[in-house]
Amino acid sequence: MAMNQIRSLRSLIFSKETVRDVGRLSFATGAGKAKKGGKGGAASDGPKASSLTKEAKSTTVVGANILKDGADPKVLPDSEYPDWLWHLLDKRPPLSELRRKNIETLPYEELRRFVKLDNRARIKENNSLKAKN
């Protein structure tokens, strides 16, 4: 009787499909699955149409919601955001360019960046010299 119960449990837990899928490695893209049909892509191979309207996409930040019961935040006018936000993507000068400038005339932010990048470069150089020895 105990053997019958074990066999029935095994059949419930390990179906043939599960055992077959465990033995096969595949990526989430479905590379391991065989395509149906002949040459050429199927209709499902193309990009999927979004269920959101253009109006909803332009007024909300889609995918920014992290709360289970929350909603996506609305896009605000530019005047509602802080000024520093618009300067985050500005190009900052690299170390080589900062070295060419006069250190005494650099603004505080660029001087701070110069010290940080110079220290980083010096540490990397010392580490590479220690690795060679």
N, C-alpha and C positions, 0 to 999 in steps of 0.2 A: 504494500500500500504506500509506503514511504517513497519507493522508487517511482511509482506512478505520479505522485505529487511533484517530485523533483523534475520529472520529464515534462510535466505540464507547465511548470514554472519556467523551465529552459525554453520551451517553445514560445512562451509569452515574452520573455526577456530578449532572447536572441532569435529574431526571425531571420530568414534566409537573406533578405535584403540588407539587414543591418550588418550581418557578417560579411557580405560581399562588399558593402560600402566601406567598412573598416579596413579591409585589405587593400583598398585603392586610394592613392593619394591624388588629390585634385585641389585646384585653387577655387576661390570663391567665384571666379568668373565663369565657372562651368566648363573649363577646358577639358575635363575628364568625360564630360557627357558627349555622346554622339549627336551630331546634328541631324535633324530630320529633313528629308527632302534631298534634292539633287544639288547641282552647282548653284552658286549664287546664294545670297543671304535670304533668310526667311524674313517675314514681316516683323518678327519680334527682335531681330538683330539690330535694327535701327534705333535711333534715339527715341526715348519715350516722351510723349507729349505731356506737359505739365498740366495738372488739374487746376492750377491757379490762373486767374485771369491776369491780363497785363496791368489792370488797375490795382489789383491786390498786390502784385509784385512791386509796383512803384510806390506804394504807400506803406508797406511793412517790410521789416528786415526778416526775410524768410529763413528759418532755421536757427535763429538766434535765441529762441526760447529754450531754457534749460530746466524749467519747472514742469512737473507732471500735469498740473491743471492750469498752467499759465498759457498766455497767448503770445504770439510774436510781437515784438515792440514796433511801434509806429515810427516812420521816418519823420524827423523833425526838420524845420527850416534851418538853414546854415547858421542863423543868428542865435539859435538855441544851444549850439555846441560851443565848448570853450575854445579860445584862440589857439592854445598850444596844440590842439588836435590837428590843425591844418599844416603844422610844421613837422609832423612826425616823419613824413616821407621825403623831406628835403634832403638833398645830397649833402653829406658832410665831407670835408676834405680828408684824404687819407694821410697817413703818417709822413710819407715822402713829401707831400705838399706842405704839411705843417713844419717840417724841418727846414724848408727853404725860407719860411717867413721869419721875421724878427720876433723872438719870443717876448720881448718887452712890450710890443705893440699889440699882441694878441688879446682879444676879449677873454674874459674869465672862462666862459664855456669852452672855447677852443683851446685855451691853455690847459684846462682840466683834461680834455680829450687827448691833447698831445702827451701829457704826463702818463696817462693811462696806456696809450698805445706804445709809447717808448718803453715803459716798464715791461709790458707784455713781450715786446720784441727782444729786450735784453734777457728776460727769463728764458725765452725759447732758445736764444743763442747759447746761453750758459748750459741749458739742458742738453743741447746737441753736442757741446764740447765735452761735457761729462760722459755722455753716452759713447763717445769715440775713445775715451781713455779707459 
